[in-house]
Amino acid sequence: MEASNNQLLRIQVVSNLTSLAKSTINLWVTKGKFPKPLMLSPTVKVWRLQQLLDFIDEQVKEAT
């Protein structure tokens, strides 16, 4: 199955994709340094793949 850029990712996959710890992701979301997740329920949060790819691209641009 081919992944779509609209695919929704749980925090463990986001952590693997970005190489950031889950605690860092949650802290950065609170500080506005990381994209906000969509809340599917009170306990389930997900991120759109495209939103994360855009974030990663921006981080690379700022670092170079």
CHARMM-style PDB file with segment names, atoms N, HN, CA, C and O in Angstrom:
ATOM      1  N   MET     1       0.845  -1.187   0.000  1.00  0.00      PROA
ATOM      2  CA  MET     1       0.000   0.000   0.000  1.00  0.00      PROA
ATOM      3  C   MET     1       0.886   1.245   0.000  1.00  0.00      PROA
ATOM      4  O   MET     1       1.808   1.356   0.808  1.00  0.00      PROA
ATOM      5  N   GLU     2       0.607   2.158  -0.890  1.00  0.00      PROA
ATOM      6  HN  GLU     2      -0.142   2.068  -1.546  1.00  0.00      PROA
ATOM      7  CA  GLU     2       1.402   3.377  -1.020  1.00  0.00      PROA
ATOM      8  C   GLU     2       0.974   4.413   0.023  1.00  0.00      PROA
ATOM      9  O   GLU     2      -0.219   4.623   0.241  1.00  0.00      PROA
ATOM     10  N   ALA     3       1.936   5.049   0.655  1.00  0.00      PROA
ATOM     11  HN  ALA     3       2.906   4.879   0.478  1.00  0.00      PROA
ATOM     12  CA  ALA     3       1.637   6.071   1.664  1.00  0.00      PROA
ATOM     13  C   ALA     3       1.244   7.375   0.987  1.00  0.00      PROA
ATOM     14  O   ALA     3       1.860   7.803   0.011  1.00  0.00      PROA
ATOM     15  N   SER     4       0.223   7.980   1.519  1.00  0.00      PROA
ATOM     16  HN  SER     4      -0.277   7.633   2.312  1.00  0.00      PROA
ATOM     17  CA  SER     4      -0.238   9.279   1.043  1.00  0.00      PROA
ATOM     18  C   SER     4       0.308  10.346   1.979  1.00  0.00      PROA
ATOM     19  O   SER     4       0.522  10.086   3.163  1.00  0.00      PROA
ATOM     20  N   ASN     5       0.533  11.537   1.458  1.00  0.00      PROA
ATOM     21  HN  ASN     5       0.359  11.748   0.496  1.00  0.00      PROA
ATOM     22  CA  ASN     5       1.004  12.630   2.316  1.00  0.00      PROA
ATOM     23  C   ASN     5      -0.075  13.096   3.279  1.00  0.00      PROA
ATOM     24  O   ASN     5       0.200  13.893   4.177  1.00  0.00      PROA
ATOM     25  N   ASN     6      -1.307  12.608   3.103  1.00  0.00      PROA
ATOM     26  HN  ASN     6      -1.530  11.961   2.374  1.00  0.00      PROA
ATOM     27  CA  ASN     6      -2.386  12.904   4.046  1.00  0.00      PROA
ATOM     28  C   ASN     6      -2.503  11.826   5.112  1.00  0.00      PROA
ATOM     29  O   ASN     6      -3.398  11.873   5.956  1.00  0.00      PROA
ATOM     30  N   GLN     7      -1.603  10.858   5.074  1.00  0.00      PROA
ATOM     31  HN  GLN     7      -0.876  10.820   4.388  1.00  0.00      PROA
ATOM     32  CA  GLN     7      -1.624   9.776   6.050  1.00  0.00      PROA
ATOM     33  C   GLN     7      -1.504  10.352   7.455  1.00  0.00      PROA
ATOM     34  O   GLN     7      -0.774  11.319   7.674  1.00  0.00      PROA
ATOM     35  N   LEU     8      -2.218   9.759   8.402  1.00  0.00      PROA
ATOM     36  HN  LEU     8      -2.811   8.974   8.224  1.00  0.00      PROA
ATOM     37  CA  LEU     8      -2.180  10.191   9.786  1.00  0.00      PROA
ATOM     38  C   LEU     8      -1.235   9.289  10.567  1.00  0.00      PROA
ATOM     39  O   LEU     8      -1.315   8.064  10.485  1.00  0.00      PROA
ATOM     40  N   LEU     9      -0.343   9.913  11.324  1.00  0.00      PROA
ATOM     41  HN  LEU     9      -0.278  10.909  11.390  1.00  0.00      PROA
ATOM     42  CA  LEU     9       0.695   9.172  12.043  1.00  0.00      PROA
ATOM     43  C   LEU     9       0.569   9.374  13.545  1.00  0.00      PROA
ATOM     44  O   LEU     9       0.360  10.491  14.018  1.00  0.00      PROA
ATOM     45  N   ARG    10       0.697   8.287  14.286  1.00  0.00      PROA
ATOM     46  HN  ARG    10       0.866   7.379  13.902  1.00  0.00      PROA
ATOM     47  CA  ARG    10       0.710   8.348  15.748  1.00  0.00      PROA
ATOM     48  C   ARG    10       2.094   8.791  16.212  1.00  0.00      PROA
ATOM     49  O   ARG    10       3.046   8.806  15.431  1.00  0.00      PROA
ATOM     50  N   ILE    11       2.194   9.149  17.479  1.00  0.00      PROA
ATOM     51  HN  ILE    11       1.421   9.138  18.114  1.00  0.00      PROA
ATOM     52  CA  ILE    11       3.415   9.769  17.992  1.00  0.00      PROA
ATOM     53  C   ILE    11       4.646   8.869  17.878  1.00  0.00      PROA
ATOM     54  O   ILE    11       5.744   9.383  17.666  1.00  0.00      PROA
ATOM     55  N   GLN    12       4.508   7.558  18.009  1.00  0.00      PROA
ATOM     56  HN  GLN    12       3.616   7.140  18.181  1.00  0.00      PROA
ATOM     57  CA  GLN    12       5.683   6.688  17.898  1.00  0.00      PROA
ATOM     58  C   GLN    12       6.291   6.776  16.498  1.00  0.00      PROA
ATOM     59  O   GLN    12       7.513   6.799  16.353  1.00  0.00      PROA
ATOM     60  N   VAL    13       5.446   6.826  15.471  1.00  0.00      PROA
ATOM     61  HN  VAL    13       4.453   6.807  15.588  1.00  0.00      PROA
ATOM     62  CA  VAL    13       5.931   6.937  14.096  1.00  0.00      PROA
ATOM     63  C   VAL    13       6.534   8.321  13.873  1.00  0.00      PROA
ATOM     64  O   VAL    13       7.557   8.454  13.201  1.00  0.00      PROA
ATOM     65  N   VAL    14       5.903   9.346  14.433  1.00  0.00      PROA
ATOM     66  HN  VAL    14       5.072   9.238  14.978  1.00  0.00      PROA
ATOM     67  CA  VAL    14       6.433  10.712  14.338  1.00  0.00      PROA
ATOM     68  C   VAL    14       7.807  10.777  14.994  1.00  0.00      PROA
ATOM     69  O   VAL    14       8.719  11.409  14.461  1.00  0.00      PROA
ATOM     70  N   SER    15       7.958  10.143  16.119  1.00  0.00      PROA
ATOM     71  HN  SER    15       7.218   9.629  16.552  1.00  0.00      PROA
ATOM     72  CA  SER    15       9.241  10.102  16.814  1.00  0.00      PROA
ATOM     73  C   SER    15      10.301   9.427  15.948  1.00  0.00      PROA
ATOM     74  O   SER    15      11.424   9.921  15.843  1.00  0.00      PROA
ATOM     75  N   ASN    16       9.955   8.316  15.336  1.00  0.00      PROA
ATOM     76  HN  ASN    16       9.044   7.914  15.421  1.00  0.00      PROA
ATOM     77  CA  ASN    16      10.901   7.614  14.462  1.00  0.00      PROA
ATOM     78  C   ASN    16      11.258   8.454  13.237  1.00  0.00      PROA
ATOM     79  O   ASN    16      12.418   8.495  12.828  1.00  0.00      PROA
ATOM     80  N   LEU    17      10.273   9.117  12.656  1.00  0.00      PROA
ATOM     81  HN  LEU    17       9.330   9.084  12.988  1.00  0.00      PROA
ATOM     82  CA  LEU    17      10.482   9.922  11.458  1.00  0.00      PROA
ATOM     83  C   LEU    17      11.388  11.118  11.722  1.00  0.00      PROA
ATOM     84  O   LEU    17      12.239  11.454  10.898  1.00  0.00      PROA
ATOM     85  N   THR    18      11.204  11.753  12.863  1.00  0.00      PROA
ATOM     86  HN  THR    18      10.513  11.480  13.532  1.00  0.00      PROA
ATOM     87  CA  THR    18      11.939  12.986  13.167  1.00  0.00      PROA
ATOM     88  C   THR    18      13.196  12.755  14.010  1.00  0.00      PROA
ATOM     89  O   THR    18      14.014  13.664  14.153  1.00  0.00      PROA
ATOM     90  N   SER    19      13.359  11.571  14.562  1.00  0.00      PROA
ATOM     91  HN  SER    19      12.694  10.833  14.447  1.00  0.00      PROA
ATOM     92  CA  SER    19      14.455  11.252  15.498  1.00  0.00      PROA
ATOM     93  C   SER    19      14.361  12.064  16.781  1.00  0.00      PROA
ATOM     94  O   SER    19      15.365  12.276  17.461  1.00  0.00      PROA
ATOM     95  N   LEU    20      13.166  12.514  17.110  1.00  0.00      PROA
ATOM     96  HN  LEU    20      12.350  12.342  16.558  1.00  0.00      PROA
ATOM     97  CA  LEU    20      12.930  13.239  18.358  1.00  0.00      PROA
ATOM     98  C   LEU    20      12.227  12.317  19.348  1.00  0.00      PROA
ATOM     99  O   LEU    20      11.411  11.482  18.957  1.00  0.00      PROA
ATOM    100  N   ALA    21      12.546  12.473  20.624  1.00  0.00      PROA
ATOM    101  HN  ALA    21      13.208  13.151  20.941  1.00  0.00      PROA
ATOM    102  CA  ALA    21      11.855  11.707  21.656  1.00  0.00      PROA
ATOM    103  C   ALA    21      10.403  12.178  21.744  1.00  0.00      PROA
ATOM    104  O   ALA    21      10.089  13.325  21.424  1.00  0.00      PROA
ATOM    105  N   LYS    22       9.528  11.280  22.181  1.00  0.00      PROA
ATOM    106  HN  LYS    22       9.783  10.348  22.441  1.00  0.00      PROA
ATOM    107  CA  LYS    22       8.119  11.645  22.326  1.00  0.00      PROA
ATOM    108  C   LYS    22       7.956  12.815  23.298  1.00  0.00      PROA
ATOM    109  O   LYS    22       7.117  13.689  23.080  1.00  0.00      PROA
ATOM    110  N   SER    23       8.751  12.836  24.363  1.00  0.00      PROA
ATOM    111  HN  SER    23       9.433  12.126  24.540  1.00  0.00      PROA
ATOM    112  CA  SER    23       8.667  13.934  25.334  1.00  0.00      PROA
ATOM    113  C   SER    23       9.076  15.259  24.695  1.00  0.00      PROA
ATOM    114  O   SER    23       8.490  16.298  24.997  1.00  0.00      PROA
ATOM    115  N   THR    24      10.075  15.229  23.816  1.00  0.00      PROA
ATOM    116  HN  THR    24      10.550  14.384  23.571  1.00  0.00      PROA
ATOM    117  CA  THR    24      10.506  16.442  23.113  1.00  0.00      PROA
ATOM    118  C   THR    24       9.412  16.926  22.173  1.00  0.00      PROA
ATOM    119  O   THR    24       9.140  18.125  22.100  1.00  0.00      PROA
ATOM    120  N   ILE    25       8.787  16.009  21.457  1.00  0.00      PROA
ATOM    121  HN  ILE    25       9.007  15.035  21.516  1.00  0.00      PROA
ATOM    122  CA  ILE    25       7.687  16.384  20.561  1.00  0.00      PROA
ATOM    123  C   ILE    25       6.583  17.060  21.350  1.00  0.00      PROA
ATOM    124  O   ILE    25       6.095  18.118  20.954  1.00  0.00      PROA
ATOM    125  N   ASN    26       6.182  16.460  22.464  1.00  0.00      PROA
ATOM    126  HN  ASN    26       6.578  15.600  22.786  1.00  0.00      PROA
ATOM    127  CA  ASN    26       5.107  17.039  23.280  1.00  0.00      PROA
ATOM    128  C   ASN    26       5.502  18.406  23.834  1.00  0.00      PROA
ATOM    129  O   ASN    26       4.678  19.320  23.862  1.00  0.00      PROA
ATOM    130  N   LEU    27       6.747  18.555  24.271  1.00  0.00      PROA
ATOM    131  HN  LEU    27       7.416  17.812  24.248  1.00  0.00      PROA
ATOM    132  CA  LEU    27       7.223  19.839  24.792  1.00  0.00      PROA
ATOM    133  C   LEU    27       7.226  20.893  23.690  1.00  0.00      PROA
ATOM    134  O   LEU    27       6.759  22.013  23.896  1.00  0.00      PROA
ATOM    135  N   TRP    28       7.754  20.532  22.514  1.00  0.00      PROA
ATOM    136  HN  TRP    28       8.133  19.622  22.347  1.00  0.00      PROA
ATOM    137  CA  TRP    28       7.818  21.483  21.404  1.00  0.00      PROA
ATOM    138  C   TRP    28       6.430  21.869  20.908  1.00  0.00      PROA
ATOM    139  O   TRP    28       6.221  23.013  20.504  1.00  0.00      PROA
ATOM    140  N   VAL    29       5.477  20.941  20.931  1.00  0.00      PROA
ATOM    141  HN  VAL    29       5.646  20.012  21.260  1.00  0.00      PROA
ATOM    142  CA  VAL    29       4.096  21.285  20.558  1.00  0.00      PROA
ATOM    143  C   VAL    29       3.578  22.353  21.516  1.00  0.00      PROA
ATOM    144  O   VAL    29       2.974  23.336  21.088  1.00  0.00      PROA
ATOM    145  N   THR    30       3.816  22.157  22.812  1.00  0.00      PROA
ATOM    146  HN  THR    30       4.307  21.358  23.159  1.00  0.00      PROA
ATOM    147  CA  THR    30       3.369  23.113  23.828  1.00  0.00      PROA
ATOM    148  C   THR    30       4.001  24.481  23.621  1.00  0.00      PROA
ATOM    149  O   THR    30       3.355  25.509  23.822  1.00  0.00      PROA
ATOM    150  N   LYS    31       5.283  24.489  23.213  1.00  0.00      PROA
ATOM    151  HN  LYS    31       5.809  23.654  23.050  1.00  0.00      PROA
ATOM    152  CA  LYS    31       6.007  25.750  23.001  1.00  0.00      PROA
ATOM    153  C   LYS    31       5.780  26.346  21.613  1.00  0.00      PROA
ATOM    154  O   LYS    31       6.280  27.432  21.318  1.00  0.00      PROA
ATOM    155  N   GLY    32       5.033  25.650  20.760  1.00  0.00      PROA
ATOM    156  HN  GLY    32       4.626  24.768  20.999  1.00  0.00      PROA
ATOM    157  CA  GLY    32       4.776  26.158  19.414  1.00  0.00      PROA
ATOM    158  C   GLY    32       5.923  25.937  18.443  1.00  0.00      PROA
ATOM    159  O   GLY    32       5.959  26.561  17.382  1.00  0.00      PROA
ATOM    160  N   LYS    33       6.860  25.061  18.785  1.00  0.00      PROA
ATOM    161  HN  LYS    33       6.831  24.554  19.646  1.00  0.00      PROA
ATOM    162  CA  LYS    33       8.026  24.789  17.929  1.00  0.00      PROA
ATOM    163  C   LYS    33       7.820  23.579  17.023  1.00  0.00      PROA
ATOM    164  O   LYS    33       8.675  23.282  16.189  1.00  0.00      PROA
ATOM    165  N   PHE    34       6.697  22.879  17.175  1.00  0.00      PROA
ATOM    166  HN  PHE    34       6.002  23.121  17.852  1.00  0.00      PROA
ATOM    167  CA  PHE    34       6.426  21.653  16.415  1.00  0.00      PROA
ATOM    168  C   PHE    34       4.953  21.691  16.007  1.00  0.00      PROA
ATOM    169  O   PHE    34       4.125  22.222  16.747  1.00  0.00      PROA
ATOM    170  N   PRO    35       4.621  21.140  14.852  1.00  0.00      PROA
ATOM    171  CA  PRO    35       3.220  21.175  14.404  1.00  0.00      PROA
ATOM    172  C   PRO    35       2.263  20.566  15.438  1.00  0.00      PROA
ATOM    173  O   PRO    35       2.568  19.557  16.073  1.00  0.00      PROA
ATOM    174  N   LYS    36       1.114  21.201  15.586  1.00  0.00      PROA
ATOM    175  HN  LYS    36       0.866  22.021  15.070  1.00  0.00      PROA
ATOM    176  CA  LYS    36       0.095  20.692  16.502  1.00  0.00      PROA
ATOM    177  C   LYS    36      -0.552  19.441  15.922  1.00  0.00      PROA
ATOM    178  O   LYS    36      -0.789  19.361  14.717  1.00  0.00      PROA
ATOM    179  N   PRO    37      -0.833  18.475  16.771  1.00  0.00      PROA
ATOM    180  CA  PRO    37      -1.499  17.269  16.282  1.00  0.00      PROA
ATOM    181  C   PRO    37      -3.005  17.485  16.146  1.00  0.00      PROA
ATOM    182  O   PRO    37      -3.571  18.426  16.702  1.00  0.00      PROA
ATOM    183  N   LEU    38      -3.626  16.599  15.402  1.00  0.00      PROA
ATOM    184  HN  LEU    38      -3.167  15.834  14.950  1.00  0.00      PROA
ATOM    185  CA  LEU    38      -5.089  16.530  15.358  1.00  0.00      PROA
ATOM    186  C   LEU    38      -5.511  15.620  16.501  1.00  0.00      PROA
ATOM    187  O   LEU    38      -4.922  14.558  16.701  1.00  0.00      PROA
ATOM    188  N   MET    39      -6.512  16.025  17.241  1.00  0.00      PROA
ATOM    189  HN  MET    39      -6.991  16.888  17.079  1.00  0.00      PROA
ATOM    190  CA  MET    39      -7.001  15.196  18.342  1.00  0.00      PROA
ATOM    191  C   MET    39      -8.198  14.394  17.846  1.00  0.00      PROA
ATOM    192  O   MET    39      -9.281  14.945  17.647  1.00  0.00      PROA
ATOM    193  N   LEU    40      -8.002  13.091  17.645  1.00  0.00      PROA
ATOM    194  HN  LEU    40      -7.122  12.644  17.806  1.00  0.00      PROA
ATOM    195  CA  LEU    40      -9.091  12.232  17.184  1.00  0.00      PROA
ATOM    196  C   LEU    40     -10.015  11.850  18.327  1.00  0.00      PROA
ATOM    197  O   LEU    40     -11.193  11.564  18.118  1.00  0.00      PROA
ATOM    198  N   SER    41      -9.475  11.847  19.527  1.00  0.00      PROA
ATOM    199  HN  SER    41      -8.517  12.079  19.697  1.00  0.00      PROA
ATOM    200  CA  SER    41     -10.241  11.594  20.744  1.00  0.00      PROA
ATOM    201  C   SER    41      -9.435  12.210  21.887  1.00  0.00      PROA
ATOM    202  O   SER    41      -8.334  12.706  21.653  1.00  0.00      PROA
ATOM    203  N   PRO    42      -9.944  12.191  23.097  1.00  0.00      PROA
ATOM    204  CA  PRO    42      -9.169  12.770  24.204  1.00  0.00      PROA
ATOM    205  C   PRO    42      -7.803  12.121  24.419  1.00  0.00      PROA
ATOM    206  O   PRO    42      -6.915  12.736  25.010  1.00  0.00      PROA
ATOM    207  N   THR    43      -7.626  10.895  23.949  1.00  0.00      PROA
ATOM    208  HN  THR    43      -8.347  10.395  23.468  1.00  0.00      PROA
ATOM    209  CA  THR    43      -6.363  10.203  24.171  1.00  0.00      PROA
ATOM    210  C   THR    43      -5.588   9.871  22.902  1.00  0.00      PROA
ATOM    211  O   THR    43      -4.479   9.343  22.978  1.00  0.00      PROA
ATOM    212  N   VAL    44      -6.153  10.172  21.745  1.00  0.00      PROA
ATOM    213  HN  VAL    44      -7.054  10.601  21.683  1.00  0.00      PROA
ATOM    214  CA  VAL    44      -5.496   9.821  20.479  1.00  0.00      PROA
ATOM    215  C   VAL    44      -5.177  11.091  19.693  1.00  0.00      PROA
ATOM    216  O   VAL    44      -6.069  11.836  19.288  1.00  0.00      PROA
ATOM    217  N   LYS    45      -3.865  11.318  19.490  1.00  0.00      PROA
ATOM    218  HN  LYS    45      -3.140  10.713  19.820  1.00  0.00      PROA
ATOM    219  CA  LYS    45      -3.452  12.450  18.674  1.00  0.00      PROA
ATOM    220  C   LYS    45      -2.633  11.933  17.504  1.00  0.00      PROA
ATOM    221  O   LYS    45      -1.879  10.968  17.628  1.00  0.00      PROA
ATOM    222  N   VAL    46      -2.797  12.595  16.366  1.00  0.00      PROA
ATOM    223  HN  VAL    46      -3.409  13.379  16.265  1.00  0.00      PROA
ATOM    224  CA  VAL    46      -2.117  12.178  15.140  1.00  0.00      PROA
ATOM    225  C   VAL    46      -1.625  13.415  14.396  1.00  0.00      PROA
ATOM    226  O   VAL    46      -2.130  14.520  14.591  1.00  0.00      PROA
ATOM    227  N   TRP    47      -0.635  13.204  13.542  1.00  0.00      PROA
ATOM    228  HN  TRP    47      -0.225  12.305  13.383  1.00  0.00      PROA
ATOM    229  CA  TRP    47      -0.099  14.255  12.688  1.00  0.00      PROA
ATOM    230  C   TRP    47      -0.252  13.827  11.238  1.00  0.00      PROA
ATOM    231  O   TRP    47      -0.145  12.641  10.926  1.00  0.00      PROA
ATOM    232  N   ARG    48      -0.504  14.789  10.344  1.00  0.00      PROA
ATOM    233  HN  ARG    48      -0.591  15.753  10.597  1.00  0.00      PROA
ATOM    234  CA  ARG    48      -0.510  14.508   8.912  1.00  0.00      PROA
ATOM    235  C   ARG    48       0.936  14.404   8.436  1.00  0.00      PROA
ATOM    236  O   ARG    48       1.773  15.229   8.802  1.00  0.00      PROA
ATOM    237  N   LEU    49       1.223  13.408   7.635  1.00  0.00      PROA
ATOM    238  HN  LEU    49       0.543  12.738   7.337  1.00  0.00      PROA
ATOM    239  CA  LEU    49       2.568  13.192   7.117  1.00  0.00      PROA
ATOM    240  C   LEU    49       3.093  14.436   6.410  1.00  0.00      PROA
ATOM    241  O   LEU    49       4.240  14.825   6.630  1.00  0.00      PROA
ATOM    242  N   GLN    50       2.285  15.066   5.570  1.00  0.00      PROA
ATOM    243  HN  GLN    50       1.353  14.750   5.391  1.00  0.00      PROA
ATOM    244  CA  GLN    50       2.744  16.241   4.821  1.00  0.00      PROA
ATOM    245  C   GLN    50       3.146  17.376   5.762  1.00  0.00      PROA
ATOM    246  O   GLN    50       4.119  18.083   5.499  1.00  0.00      PROA
ATOM    247  N   GLN    51       2.416  17.549   6.835  1.00  0.00      PROA
ATOM    248  HN  GLN    51       1.626  16.975   7.048  1.00  0.00      PROA
ATOM    249  CA  GLN    51       2.731  18.583   7.818  1.00  0.00      PROA
ATOM    250  C   GLN    51       4.122  18.330   8.423  1.00  0.00      PROA
ATOM    251  O   GLN    51       4.889  19.267   8.645  1.00  0.00      PROA
ATOM    252  N   LEU    52       4.429  17.080   8.679  1.00  0.00      PROA
ATOM    253  HN  LEU    52       3.805  16.319   8.498  1.00  0.00      PROA
ATOM    254  CA  LEU    52       5.738  16.735   9.241  1.00  0.00      PROA
ATOM    255  C   LEU    52       6.851  16.893   8.219  1.00  0.00      PROA
ATOM    256  O   LEU    52       7.941  17.362   8.548  1.00  0.00      PROA
ATOM    257  N   LEU    53       6.579  16.502   6.978  1.00  0.00      PROA
ATOM    258  HN  LEU    53       5.693  16.121   6.711  1.00  0.00      PROA
ATOM    259  CA  LEU    53       7.582  16.671   5.922  1.00  0.00      PROA
ATOM    260  C   LEU    53       7.904  18.154   5.722  1.00  0.00      PROA
ATOM    261  O   LEU    53       9.064  18.517   5.526  1.00  0.00      PROA
ATOM    262  N   ASP    54       6.887  19.002   5.770  1.00  0.00      PROA
ATOM    263  HN  ASP    54       5.945  18.707   5.929  1.00  0.00      PROA
ATOM    264  CA  ASP    54       7.104  20.450   5.662  1.00  0.00      PROA
ATOM    265  C   ASP    54       7.943  20.964   6.835  1.00  0.00      PROA
ATOM    266  O   ASP    54       8.839  21.787   6.647  1.00  0.00      PROA
ATOM    267  N   PHE    55       7.654  20.481   8.032  1.00  0.00      PROA
ATOM    268  HN  PHE    55       6.926  19.813   8.185  1.00  0.00      PROA
ATOM    269  CA  PHE    55       8.401  20.877   9.221  1.00  0.00      PROA
ATOM    270  C   PHE    55       9.874  20.471   9.079  1.00  0.00      PROA
ATOM    271  O   PHE    55      10.766  21.271   9.362  1.00  0.00      PROA
ATOM    272  N   ILE    56      10.129  19.244   8.645  1.00  0.00      PROA
ATOM    273  HN  ILE    56       9.404  18.594   8.415  1.00  0.00      PROA
ATOM    274  CA  ILE    56      11.494  18.752   8.474  1.00  0.00      PROA
ATOM    275  C   ILE    56      12.228  19.589   7.428  1.00  0.00      PROA
ATOM    276  O   ILE    56      13.377  19.973   7.643  1.00  0.00      PROA
ATOM    277  N   ASP    57      11.578  19.876   6.304  1.00  0.00      PROA
ATOM    278  HN  ASP    57      10.644  19.564   6.129  1.00  0.00      PROA
ATOM    279  CA  ASP    57      12.189  20.710   5.272  1.00  0.00      PROA
ATOM    280  C   ASP    57      12.570  22.075   5.813  1.00  0.00      PROA
ATOM    281  O   ASP    57      13.645  22.588   5.506  1.00  0.00      PROA
ATOM    282  N   GLU    58      11.700  22.664   6.613  1.00  0.00      PROA
ATOM    283  HN  GLU    58      10.826  22.247   6.862  1.00  0.00      PROA
ATOM    284  CA  GLU    58      11.962  23.984   7.204  1.00  0.00      PROA
ATOM    285  C   GLU    58      13.160  23.925   8.156  1.00  0.00      PROA
ATOM    286  O   GLU    58      13.984  24.839   8.170  1.00  0.00      PROA
ATOM    287  N   GLN    59      13.258  22.872   8.939  1.00  0.00      PROA
ATOM    288  HN  GLN    59      12.589  22.129   8.928  1.00  0.00      PROA
ATOM    289  CA  GLN    59      14.374  22.725   9.868  1.00  0.00      PROA
ATOM    290  C   GLN    59      15.693  22.601   9.106  1.00  0.00      PROA
ATOM    291  O   GLN    59      16.707  23.164   9.520  1.00  0.00      PROA
ATOM    292  N   VAL    60      15.681  21.876   8.013  1.00  0.00      PROA
ATOM    293  HN  VAL    60      14.858  21.418   7.677  1.00  0.00      PROA
ATOM    294  CA  VAL    60      16.883  21.704   7.184  1.00  0.00      PROA
ATOM    295  C   VAL    60      17.304  23.044   6.584  1.00  0.00      PROA
ATOM    296  O   VAL    60      18.489  23.378   6.573  1.00  0.00      PROA
ATOM    297  N   LYS    61      16.330  23.814   6.084  1.00  0.00      PROA
ATOM    298  HN  LYS    61      15.367  23.543   6.093  1.00  0.00      PROA
ATOM    299  CA  LYS    61      16.639  25.139   5.495  1.00  0.00      PROA
ATOM    300  C   LYS    61      17.269  26.058   6.540  1.00  0.00      PROA
ATOM    301  O   LYS    61      18.240  26.760   6.256  1.00  0.00      PROA
ATOM    302  N   GLU    62      16.709  26.047   7.749  1.00  0.00      PROA
ATOM    303  HN  GLU    62      15.921  25.477   7.980  1.00  0.00      PROA
ATOM    304  CA  GLU    62      17.225  26.928   8.799  1.00  0.00      PROA
ATOM    305  C   GLU    62      18.626  26.505   9.253  1.00  0.00      PROA
ATOM    306  O   GLU    62      19.415  27.337   9.701  1.00  0.00      PROA
ATOM    307  N   ALA    63      18.926  25.224   9.137  1.00  0.00      PROA
ATOM    308  HN  ALA    63      18.285  24.548   8.773  1.00  0.00      PROA
ATOM    309  CA  ALA    63      20.227  24.716   9.602  1.00  0.00      PROA
ATOM    310  C   ALA    63      21.344  24.915   8.590  1.00  0.00      PROA
ATOM    311  O   ALA    63      22.522  24.769   8.918  1.00  0.00      PROA
ATOM    312  N   THR    64      20.970  25.253   7.348  1.00  0.00      PROA
ATOM    313  HN  THR    64      20.013  25.372   7.082  1.00  0.00      PROA
ATOM    314  CA  THR    64      22.012  25.400   6.320  1.00  0.00      PROA
ATOM    315  C   THR    64      22.279  26.848   5.997  1.00  0.00      PROA
ATOM    316  OT1 THR    64      23.125  27.148   5.154  1.00  0.00      PROA
TER     317      THR     64
END
